[in-house]
Amino acid sequence: MRGPTAAGSAAVSLSGGPGGGPTVLWWLLTGVLVLVAGAVGYGLGRRGGRAAARPVAVPPAVARAGAALDKRTGPAPKAAGRDPGRARAWGPVGQDMTVRAAALDVPDRRPAKVSVVAPAPRPAGSSGSSGPAGSRPGRGRGALVVVVCLAVLGAGVWWLTGSDGEEARPGASAAPGASASTEPPEPGKALIGWRVPWPGGREEGPGAWALPDGVVDARADGLTAYGMKDGKPRWRLPAPVRQAVCRMSPGVSQRVGLVAYGRHNKPCATVAAVHTETGRELWRRSVGGDEEVGGLAVGGPVAVVAGETVVRGRSAESGAERWARPNGRGCAVRAIGADPARTLLVEQCEAGGRVVALDTATGRESWRRALDVESTLDAAVVSTTPAVVAVRETDTRGTRALLAFDGAGRPLGSVPLFGPDGEIDPVGDPVVVRGDRLYAMVRDSGSISSVVAAYALKDGRRLWQHREVDRFEAVAAEPDGTVGFLTGSGQVVRFDAATGAVRGRVAAGVEPGTWLVSISPLLFPVAGGHIVVNRYAGTSEPAVFALR
């Protein structure tokens, strides 16, 4: 490893960390060698300089040849800031060691003026070559000593920093680098398989549908299906001209989902069925007049459409009407859910309210249960079978709870939306029901959900809870029977449904400061990982991304 980390490792060794003793000894030895090299080089340089400074006798023939050459070719051109006739030698600081020499005319070559340093006379009795022109005895030896010491110093630095900040060992080698797209994730890490940026208009959407190996993302301008493998659009269904997607069914059944369109400042009044494998629109119907779509659901082969005055069951494939149930006088559907056997409605009737169960195939009423409400309410169908609904009155002292019912409509347990544990928001945040238990995110401080909890449907008792430093943003039932929660940092934590023990934790392997999760996202476990859909536009978060 190189760079700051390697430097930090060396600093730790010098300060007496693990293995610090040998490292300090190495640096001390290196410092002594450098000082010795400098002293030797300095001394030899002064000695060589004094020898070179002696006057050098230039033979008359050479002088005459140089003069003739100057007369014939003219003075040599000067380079910027330099005199080409001056050659500086290494010597004591401030000593200008310059010798002017002549160049001889060589046959068959154009003469050129050069500057060379004349060799100093060799002492009598000395042996060995004097070296090239301009070299001096001792200077070569001093340079050699310096080079050797620098080589030793470089080897020591490499030894200290050449292996991920640790001392190199025989046989150790640096691991080859790999790109982010091919490097396998670390244990507990996930690769961001792909990201889909927000469209130009950053249109927000009413939701999304899960596919076996992908998702269908709904935005105001239409629907787009993405596959888990590569994130490339499988199909796209644009919204009609000058209309926007304003509602959609919470899920699909037999590969059919429902969406509703509306014009600007007009009711959301046109319903269409979409085949989720091909993106083909199967049929399109208006709810009639100026009515608004109150809710959409698909249960088996039946598409259930709630209008302001009537609830209709249609063929999911053709749109043909199968049954119709008029709403009671002064009643309006606040929420709807369906499965192949049961359709569940939450209705507000003037100052009161009720839960109604219908047979999905025929539309016949199975049971109804009055709700203790006296003010306007918001509602959501959390689960159709078993029957669980969320009711929240505008009256702060009214009914605000998750309510469970048995197969005959008899009340079971209830979980307060505002209680000692904190706040549960099933309208804004999904709630999951699996078996006889309910799993929810709990906001225990302001708007941050840092707690997840499980409750028993039969009596509303809390079974377990888990707290994290990170905030929780979405929940989903995992294929292996666990319950997965998505955190704000892009981590998926899987809990044992019965005990609340953490069974798995997968974190998005992204750089610090990279934001992936926006407000009220949707989490979809699919084959090969998870897909997250951000329903609301943030700053830099993608619209859709996958965790492998």
Summary of the structure (lengths in Angstrom):
residues: 548
radius of gyration: 41.8
end to end distance: 28.5
largest distance: 131.0
contacts: 1636
relative contact order: 0.08
helix: 15%
strand: 38%
